[in-house]
Structures are given as structure tokens and as C-alpha cells.
């Protein structure tokens, strides 16, 4: 697919994010259904960690939709979840 960033660029972005954010043990870029596009973790536990992050991201996205509806902020609002 054209227009999508390469995975190495996303992994580099996440690695830099982990370096800059104190206390973060895992980060992920997920779609609205919790599908993990790219992830990085200090623990390097792999698949299990990715599954948990995907589930949390999908769960939180439901609440973000509710917040957008209540505050009428349909645009310029996205989910950044750090664990």
C-alpha cells in the first residue's frame, strides 16, 4: 500500500518516544479495533505484551468517542496510550 509509513520508521518513532517519556514501559500504535501496527516495550515480552496493549487501546478508544461526543470535539482528538 502506498502512503503508509515503513515499519522501521514507526519503530524508531516509538523508541524515541520511550526514551523521552519517563516511566513508560510500553507504547504501541494501534488502530481503533486494537490491532497493533507497531510497538516497543522495555520488557521485551513480545506477543503477550502486544495483546494487552491492543486490548487496552481498543477499550480506551470507546471512552474517547464518548468524550468527543460530549464535548463536541469530533476532530483533533486522538488516543495516545502509554503504559
C-alpha positions in Angstrom: 0.0 0.0 0.0 1.3 3.4 -0.9 1.3 6.2 1.6 1.8 4.1 4.7 4.9 4.7 6.7 7.6 2.0 6.8 7.6 -0.2 9.9 11.3 0.8 10.7 10.3 4.5 10.8 7.4 3.7 13.2 9.7 1.6 15.4 12.2 4.4 15.5 9.5 6.8 16.5 8.3 4.6 19.3 11.9 4.0 20.5 12.5 7.8 20.7 9.1 8.2 22.5 10.1 5.6 25.1 13.4 7.4 25.6 11.7 10.8 26.1 8.8 9.7 28.4 10.0 8.8 31.9 8.2 5.8 33.4 6.7 4.4 30.2 7.3 0.7 30.0 5.4 0.1 26.7 4.0 2.0 23.8 2.1 1.0 20.7 0.5 2.4 17.5 -2.9 0.7 17.2 -6.0 1.0 15.0 -9.4 1.6 16.5 -10.0 -2.1 16.9 -6.8 -2.7 18.9 -4.8 -4.1 16.0 -1.1 -3.4 16.8 0.7 -1.7 13.9 4.0 -1.1 15.7 5.0 -1.5 19.4 8.0 -1.1 21.7 8.5 -2.3 25.2 11.2 -2.1 27.8 10.4 -5.6 29.0 10.6 -7.2 25.5 7.9 -9.8 26.4 6.6 -9.9 22.8 3.2 -11.2 21.8 1.7 -11.2 25.3 2.6 -7.6 25.9 1.2 -6.6 22.5 -2.1 -8.3 23.1 -2.5 -6.4 26.4 -1.7 -3.1 24.8 -4.0 -3.7 21.9 -6.9 -4.6 24.2 -6.3 -1.5 26.4 -6.1 0.8 23.4 -9.4 -0.6 21.9 -11.1 -0.2 25.4 -9.9 3.4 25.8 -11.0 4.3 22.3 -14.6 3.7 23.3 -14.3 6.3 26.0 -12.5 8.7 23.7 -15.6 8.5 21.4 -17.8 9.3 24.3 -15.7 12.3 25.3 -15.7 13.6 21.7 -19.5 13.4 21.6 -20.0 15.1 25.0 -17.6 17.9 24.3 -18.5 18.2 20.6 -14.8 17.8 19.6 -15.1 15.4 16.7 -11.8 16.4 15.2 -8.3 17.0 16.6 -8.6 14.3 19.2 -6.7 11.0 19.2 -5.6 8.3 21.6 -2.1 8.3 23.0 -1.8 5.5 25.5 1.4 4.9 27.4 1.8 2.1 29.9 
